[in-house]
């Protein structure tokens, strides 16, 4: 195996991160073709990295590369649409929730509405945190926000969602 | 509500994003603001819901397929030239052919777990071309396996049209070329992805989910003792629920990742690499001359982890690391129908030996030694006192770890009755008792405690082990099942973590008469070696759980074998008759070997046999004519041992067994072993005439030898293994043997690249 083509280690990491990166890129680009392109470009760059160089910080590295690529593509394709005009919304996940009380009480649709009502940056950070399991520190590395800014953003986003949930609960 | 609910620290705290110092400071503030506990609760509930929702979010292209086929026939051909050809598909090699229905959703987080063997209904092994011998297959270049390749091609043609063929090739090429293929495969049509599966939740009546509903009433009643790493214990603000308390101990989740990040620029210290799996080197044993070493001694091994671990690798599209393949564990993964011991027999197990011609080496023979433990009637089994010792450290925070663990233990709980007791101890940065020993009549309470567990922190296994054994001893049931069930990925990285220390700790604890079961979970930093060692030293057994199917096997089908020990320290010693056996080789058991003198030494630890367990060992035997002369120089001062009259008999060998009864004698009385002896005379004329159990065990061992790249594999190839295994599968209700046959096909394809 030639190292420039990736090692078994690379091979193991790609399927692990691929769905996360695709969802993330899709969130940024709102276009599944472009999102997949961005992720593919990310992996192409990834395969050229040596394991020692990126291993310690892999999650942040992959998301950062993917994010940059997404912004490049966004410029190129002029795909900067506001979120509500986008048709290409990801479908709702199916299946009942097993462990979370909130998802039982609250309709999933509602949860998603709350999520989409957040500011773009809040959404991005929330996704990185809860969809891709990034730590505050990793999110800080990826987005360039300071770590405390990340903390404030997530706090604000969750607070908004909780207030919205309470209002809705109260109205019913 | 309160000024400080504006404080972003509350979210950071709830999400486990604080450093230890921050956390301590914040907890001090919390104790004067008990209303914030509610806030934390809410944030965590929202976080869990978000996590679940976002992780279950289908990949953009997918339109929530209702049937797998619908997905196959409706690919989006209108995609621009750069359609993505994900590498994941190459790794999930067989998925193209399989596009399976994932029956069980293993994760409450919803991320996809490669769990291909569950898709078995879709993989119809090709019809056996049984008239073609392995030899002629090779010559013609068309093997049974090629039939399956054709099937695969056919399937992908549906999706990718003419390009399907190259797609298939890329996939079949697996990891190595699959990576290079990322560019070359561009432009291929859309390919069904690993995520494209129909998700079906476990029916809502599953005990665990019901518990999640009932947890609100149950949880506050649960006692909780908390002990920090520094040994201080303190009362926590009231109203905390279990999950949060567990987190309070060390809310610093993903410590490992964080640590690695901090070391980003510096090379990681030894043993701290981000992703590592650890296997001890396992050199294969060679032939021994019966004249030089007439005795072969080893401890039984009833672990099965190496098999499921090997399967995990193959399912991911890689050949397993050679040292991870322990042939005896692969062979012992399967149940064999050896005759049960007669109901009134003294010995708790039966012994059964079969000698057959060796299929991979002309002129050689195989001896298969099979033990079968007395089965017990589960209705009349002794009461159980179980302590679940659960790893909830950050490294367990993956779909195929903690969520699978919770569901697996749900299965186990369903086997218990109101006579039994269960306690739950968790360990992460600190360890704590989540559920004191509770009668199973209060099952809801137990399930609720399980459902509440969440992962975070580093792993201090040692402290947890102490606590778990203490609880097991406090509730010791005389003549009952007293067992600590350790569920972990084995990545102990805080506190007692050196192997030597862990070993001493567990040896000490095992003296209490409490047995140990180790359930291994997950991958990436899976520490196989530590876990095997722990189970070995702790009078225990060891299984690797990678799916609900595996949990079902280890905890339900083989409940008796896993839980009820019927014989301790079981050792086998075989004396070969040099007149019949020139040299011999024990297949597998490399790290279970004992010195000949250890056989009679009751202080030497050995393996345990569970109720209904079968244990199988295979020897490859070489007749004296082919074995050659002694390799040792004649002795100067002693006469060389010469054959006596027994050597002239028809006996090939004598199998001797030593075991101790399951129940330890009271203190002060000697813990003495008993001896059984069986001379073996019979042999079977041809391999084909051997029992299907022997043939199947031989196929498994041969498969293991191929995976290990053994120098002793003789004429055998994956084709021959496939041939023997598929003919010997016999009555395979649970489908485990069919599972092996699929793995052989996968390994063959991977090995051809």
HADDOCK unambig.tbl for C-alpha pairs under 7 A between the chains (distance, minus, plus):
assign (segid A and resid 1 and name CA) (segid B and resid 176 and name CA) 6.87 0.50 0.50
assign (segid A and resid 5 and name CA) (segid B and resid 179 and name CA) 6.55 0.50 0.50
assign (segid A and resid 5 and name CA) (segid B and resid 180 and name CA) 5.63 0.50 0.50
assign (segid A and resid 6 and name CA) (segid B and resid 179 and name CA) 6.64 0.50 0.50
assign (segid A and resid 8 and name CA) (segid B and resid 175 and name CA) 6.54 0.50 0.50
assign (segid A and resid 8 and name CA) (segid B and resid 176 and name CA) 6.89 0.50 0.50
assign (segid A and resid 11 and name CA) (segid B and resid 175 and name CA) 5.90 0.50 0.50
assign (segid A and resid 11 and name CA) (segid B and resid 179 and name CA) 6.50 0.50 0.50
assign (segid A and resid 14 and name CA) (segid B and resid 87 and name CA) 6.76 0.50 0.50
assign (segid A and resid 14 and name CA) (segid B and resid 88 and name CA) 6.64 0.50 0.50
assign (segid A and resid 15 and name CA) (segid B and resid 87 and name CA) 6.50 0.50 0.50
assign (segid A and resid 15 and name CA) (segid B and resid 88 and name CA) 4.30 0.50 0.50
assign (segid A and resid 19 and name CA) (segid B and resid 59 and name CA) 6.75 0.50 0.50
assign (segid A and resid 22 and name CA) (segid B and resid 59 and name CA) 6.89 0.50 0.50
assign (segid A and resid 23 and name CA) (segid B and resid 59 and name CA) 6.08 0.50 0.50
assign (segid A and resid 23 and name CA) (segid B and resid 60 and name CA) 6.99 0.50 0.50
assign (segid A and resid 26 and name CA) (segid B and resid 60 and name CA) 6.93 0.50 0.50
assign (segid A and resid 32 and name CA) (segid B and resid 60 and name CA) 5.67 0.50 0.50
assign (segid A and resid 32 and name CA) (segid B and resid 61 and name CA) 6.21 0.50 0.50
assign (segid A and resid 33 and name CA) (segid B and resid 83 and name CA) 6.87 0.50 0.50
assign (segid A and resid 36 and name CA) (segid B and resid 84 and name CA) 5.78 0.50 0.50
assign (segid A and resid 37 and name CA) (segid B and resid 84 and name CA) 6.56 0.50 0.50
assign (segid A and resid 40 and name CA) (segid B and resid 84 and name CA) 6.92 0.50 0.50
assign (segid A and resid 55 and name CA) (segid B and resid 274 and name CA) 6.68 0.50 0.50
assign (segid A and resid 56 and name CA) (segid B and resid 260 and name CA) 5.06 0.50 0.50
assign (segid A and resid 56 and name CA) (segid B and resid 261 and name CA) 5.57 0.50 0.50
assign (segid A and resid 56 and name CA) (segid B and resid 264 and name CA) 5.55 0.50 0.50
assign (segid A and resid 56 and name CA) (segid B and resid 274 and name CA) 5.94 0.50 0.50
assign (segid A and resid 57 and name CA) (segid B and resid 260 and name CA) 6.92 0.50 0.50
assign (segid A and resid 57 and name CA) (segid B and resid 261 and name CA) 5.34 0.50 0.50
assign (segid A and resid 57 and name CA) (segid B and resid 264 and name CA) 6.41 0.50 0.50
assign (segid A and resid 90 and name CA) (segid B and resid 60 and name CA) 5.43 0.50 0.50
assign (segid A and resid 91 and name CA) (segid B and resid 58 and name CA) 6.83 0.50 0.50
assign (segid A and resid 91 and name CA) (segid B and resid 63 and name CA) 6.87 0.50 0.50
assign (segid A and resid 92 and name CA) (segid B and resid 57 and name CA) 6.42 0.50 0.50
assign (segid A and resid 93 and name CA) (segid B and resid 53 and name CA) 6.69 0.50 0.50
assign (segid A and resid 93 and name CA) (segid B and resid 56 and name CA) 5.39 0.50 0.50
assign (segid A and resid 93 and name CA) (segid B and resid 57 and name CA) 5.06 0.50 0.50
assign (segid A and resid 93 and name CA) (segid B and resid 58 and name CA) 6.25 0.50 0.50
assign (segid A and resid 95 and name CA) (segid B and resid 201 and name CA) 6.54 0.50 0.50
assign (segid A and resid 98 and name CA) (segid B and resid 108 and name CA) 6.19 0.50 0.50
assign (segid A and resid 98 and name CA) (segid B and resid 209 and name CA) 5.73 0.50 0.50
assign (segid A and resid 99 and name CA) (segid B and resid 108 and name CA) 6.94 0.50 0.50
assign (segid A and resid 99 and name CA) (segid B and resid 212 and name CA) 5.86 0.50 0.50
assign (segid A and resid 99 and name CA) (segid B and resid 451 and name CA) 6.91 0.50 0.50
assign (segid A and resid 100 and name CA) (segid B and resid 45 and name CA) 6.16 0.50 0.50
assign (segid A and resid 100 and name CA) (segid B and resid 48 and name CA) 6.04 0.50 0.50
assign (segid A and resid 100 and name CA) (segid B and resid 49 and name CA) 5.72 0.50 0.50
assign (segid A and resid 101 and name CA) (segid B and resid 45 and name CA) 6.58 0.50 0.50
assign (segid A and resid 102 and name CA) (segid B and resid 45 and name CA) 5.94 0.50 0.50
assign (segid A and resid 102 and name CA) (segid B and resid 46 and name CA) 6.33 0.50 0.50
assign (segid A and resid 102 and name CA) (segid B and resid 49 and name CA) 6.22 0.50 0.50
assign (segid A and resid 103 and name CA) (segid B and resid 49 and name CA) 5.40 0.50 0.50
assign (segid A and resid 130 and name CA) (segid B and resid 50 and name CA) 6.38 0.50 0.50
assign (segid A and resid 130 and name CA) (segid B and resid 51 and name CA) 4.71 0.50 0.50
assign (segid A and resid 130 and name CA) (segid B and resid 54 and name CA) 6.90 0.50 0.50
assign (segid A and resid 131 and name CA) (segid B and resid 51 and name CA) 5.76 0.50 0.50
assign (segid A and resid 131 and name CA) (segid B and resid 54 and name CA) 5.12 0.50 0.50
assign (segid A and resid 131 and name CA) (segid B and resid 55 and name CA) 5.12 0.50 0.50
assign (segid A and resid 136 and name CA) (segid B and resid 17 and name CA) 6.84 0.50 0.50
assign (segid A and resid 151 and name CA) (segid B and resid 8 and name CA) 6.17 0.50 0.50
assign (segid A and resid 151 and name CA) (segid B and resid 12 and name CA) 6.47 0.50 0.50
assign (segid A and resid 152 and name CA) (segid B and resid 8 and name CA) 5.32 0.50 0.50
assign (segid A and resid 155 and name CA) (segid B and resid 8 and name CA) 5.24 0.50 0.50
assign (segid A and resid 155 and name CA) (segid B and resid 11 and name CA) 5.51 0.50 0.50
